[in-house]
Amino acid sequence: MSTKKSIVAGNILQNYLSDLYETLLSKKYFSKFMSLKQFNMKRTALILLLALIQATYSSAQLQNYIYGIDNPTGGNFNFAKYDISTNVFTTLLTLPISSMSTTYSATVDVDNGVYYFCTGTFLYAIDAATGTLTASTNLNVPPSSHFGYVQFNPCDGNFYGLLIQSGIGSFQAYEPATGAFNYIAPMPPGVNFCGGCSAVIRPTPNQYIVQVPYGILGYDIATGSIIYNTSIINLPNETFGHMELKCGSDLLYGTSANPAVGLKYLSTIDPVSGTVAHVGQNGWTQGVFKPFNGGSCINQISEEYFYSGIGHQLINANTNTGNLINAQSIGLSGEVLFIRHFSDCACELSSGTDDHSVTMLQLTPNPAQNIVTINHPENSSGKTEISITDIRGSAVNSNFQHQTTKTTLDASHLQPGVYFVRFSGEKGNLFGKFIKL
């Protein structure tokens, strides 16, 4: 079934179920046909199905667009979306900023439809579906410091990037649950920063990878160990950039540009060897140059690579053939910056033998109404710390009952929605999430 037909069918079914749900709430119908137990079971099943349809519908809608920051004129910055199928560009929100810096970055939370824009000192959360600014968080970085190359990790709900203080960088995590930074590892000596460079999260294995001047730097998130510190081996007269991760690939994708002849190619780079290679032999002349903060992304569903070019251009190419698909001018003037697509690579559960995987907590029941049981490794010392956050990263208070291999939490007072759980014990940090009905 096509995406369009799926959405129409989803709307019809959603309307039908909504009417049925309202009927079930009728006291007359309830008293005549159902016991309390039967009513609660049907009510829960309908809520779950409605939530699933709504989530699928919203996700499908978001995936029809490329989102980014539009800069039509000097000092004006808007959150906007570009319709992939119709080439229509729509402004959704005027941002409370008047200038742009190469220290800024953007990332998305695909599950919850949130576009995050980080200025290095503030983190803005934007609901992509409505274009609403839902949160503005002061990161409270030290004076003369900024948090750059920021990426949201869907496996644990934290933000990872380089905290740069007086020109010295360190790999750190920003934890929305506590509003604090967690130092992970220093940057290697001699490694600097570059304007317009990008970073990615590889969920499995659990890695943070960033492009630096003339190289690729990668960290194991769990241990802080450096897994890549590789020099880029560019093709003759070309320069690699716009680095992005294609799910399921051991390679990173980007573009390789030869400004002397005015050609650009879709290319890959091997983070182990640093070798750059063209995906196909067909280069193109559009978008050879890009804004510093233009950005790039991969639509993981269609396997198309997008990047922003000078002159308000949006260019996309096929990651399998390397062929140009479209080079669309989306405005008369200005630039489009920090483009992102709402698709990402799935987190996988750890088998217990892969030290690089993110071990996910088992939460039952899930979805839940009142009590949630957190199953975790044995914690004989009893020294545990559990935190709950909502989708905006705000800490949520809850009562816990600790046992050796499991902990229960009272979720009865929580509003319906998605919540993240972080468990810190003898064996490190574990993560999970649950739905509150």
Protein Blocks (a to p, Z undefined) as FASTA:
>chain_A
ZZklmmmmmmmmmmmmmmmmmmmmpmklmmmmpcfklmmmmmmmmmmmmmmmmmmmmmmm
mmmpccddddfbghiacdddddfklopacdfbdcfbfbdcfkbccdddfknopacddehj
accdddfknopafbdcdehiaehiacehiacdfknopacddddeehiacdddddfknopa
cdfbdcdehiacdehiacdddfbacddddddehiacdddfknopafbdcdddddehiace
hiacdehiabdcdddddfknopacdddddfknopacdfblcdcfehkbccfklopaddfk
nopacdddehiiacdddfklopafbdcdfbfbdcdehiacdddddddddehlamkbccdd
dddddddfkbccddddddfkopacdddddfkopacdddddddfkbccddfklpccddddd
ddddfkocaddddddZZ
